[in-house]
Amino acid sequence: MNGKLPAMGTDWAKVDAHVIQPEEYDELPEWTEEMFAAAQEKVGGQSVPPGQPAVDGNKISTTIRLDADVITAFRASGKGWQTRMNNALRDWLQSHSPA
């Protein structure tokens, strides 16, 4: 530990040293479809909201300045607002020249 995190009250050295024995596998149930459906994905200790779109190779992270009312309106539309904004820009490109 780096000394900055609060103590968790767990003996991590003991946990790390433990080797799971064959008889202990009986304690680990086979996952069912219901268990997978109820599972919560976490990244960096934070839950990832269900339905959050997966990052694909075609997306580029960028910084753009937009008017506050435009951002507020899209954010007010709920989860997926960035995807809806992307789709709105894509629709605009079909009938306009970007230059």
C-alpha positions as CSV (number, residue, x, y, z in Angstrom):
1,M,0.0,0.0,0.0
2,N,1.1,3.6,-0.6
3,G,0.1,4.7,2.9
4,K,-2.6,7.1,1.5
5,L,-5.5,4.6,1.5
6,P,-7.5,3.8,4.6
7,A,-7.0,0.5,6.3
8,M,-9.5,-2.1,5.1
9,G,-9.1,-4.5,8.0
10,T,-8.1,-7.3,5.6
11,D,-4.9,-9.3,5.8
12,W,-4.1,-9.0,2.1
13,A,-0.9,-10.9,2.4
14,K,-2.8,-13.9,3.8
15,V,-5.4,-13.6,1.0
16,D,-2.7,-13.4,-1.7
17,A,-0.9,-16.4,-0.2
18,H,-4.0,-18.6,-0.2
19,V,-4.1,-21.2,-3.0
20,I,-7.6,-22.4,-3.7
21,Q,-7.8,-26.2,-3.1
22,P,-9.8,-28.5,-5.3
23,E,-12.4,-29.1,-2.6
24,E,-13.0,-25.4,-2.4
25,Y,-14.2,-25.3,-6.0
26,D,-17.4,-26.9,-4.8
27,E,-18.1,-23.7,-3.0
28,L,-18.1,-21.8,-6.3
29,P,-21.4,-22.3,-8.1
30,E,-21.6,-22.5,-11.8
31,W,-23.0,-19.2,-13.1
32,T,-26.5,-19.2,-14.4
33,E,-28.0,-16.9,-17.0
34,E,-29.8,-15.1,-14.1
35,M,-26.6,-14.5,-12.3
36,F,-25.0,-13.0,-15.4
37,A,-28.1,-10.8,-16.0
38,A,-27.9,-9.5,-12.4
39,A,-24.2,-8.9,-12.5
40,Q,-22.8,-5.4,-12.4
41,E,-19.8,-4.5,-14.4
42,K,-17.3,-2.3,-12.6
43,V,-14.3,-0.4,-14.0
44,G,-11.9,1.1,-11.6
45,G,-14.3,0.4,-8.7
46,Q,-17.2,2.3,-10.4
47,S,-20.3,0.6,-11.7
48,V,-20.8,0.8,-15.5
49,P,-24.4,1.6,-16.2
50,P,-26.3,-1.1,-18.0
51,G,-26.8,-0.4,-21.6
52,Q,-23.8,1.9,-21.8
53,P,-22.6,1.6,-25.4
54,A,-19.4,-0.3,-25.8
55,V,-16.4,1.7,-27.1
56,D,-15.7,0.7,-30.7
57,G,-12.6,1.4,-32.8
58,N,-14.4,4.1,-34.8
59,K,-14.9,6.6,-32.0
60,I,-12.4,9.4,-31.4
61,S,-12.2,11.3,-28.2
62,T,-12.1,15.0,-28.8
63,T,-12.8,18.3,-27.0
64,I,-15.3,20.7,-28.6
65,R,-16.9,23.9,-27.4
66,L,-20.6,24.1,-27.7
67,D,-23.2,26.6,-26.4
68,A,-24.4,25.7,-22.9
69,D,-28.1,25.6,-24.0
70,V,-27.2,22.9,-26.6
71,I,-25.4,20.7,-24.1
72,T,-28.1,21.3,-21.5
73,A,-30.8,20.2,-23.9
74,F,-29.0,17.0,-25.0
75,R,-28.1,16.1,-21.4
76,A,-31.7,16.7,-20.3
77,S,-32.7,13.9,-22.7
78,G,-31.1,11.4,-20.4
79,K,-28.6,8.5,-20.8
80,G,-27.2,8.2,-24.3
81,W,-27.2,12.0,-25.0
82,Q,-23.8,11.9,-26.5
83,T,-24.8,9.2,-29.0
84,R,-27.9,11.3,-29.9
85,M,-25.7,14.3,-30.4
86,N,-23.5,12.3,-32.7
87,N,-26.5,11.1,-34.6
88,A,-27.8,14.6,-35.0
89,L,-24.5,15.7,-36.4
90,R,-24.4,12.7,-38.7
91,D,-28.0,13.6,-40.0
92,W,-26.8,17.2,-40.6
93,L,-23.8,16.0,-42.7
94,Q,-26.2,14.1,-45.0
95,S,-27.7,17.3,-46.2
96,H,-24.9,19.8,-45.7
97,S,-21.3,20.2,-46.7
98,P,-19.0,20.3,-43.7
99,A,-16.7,22.9,-45.4
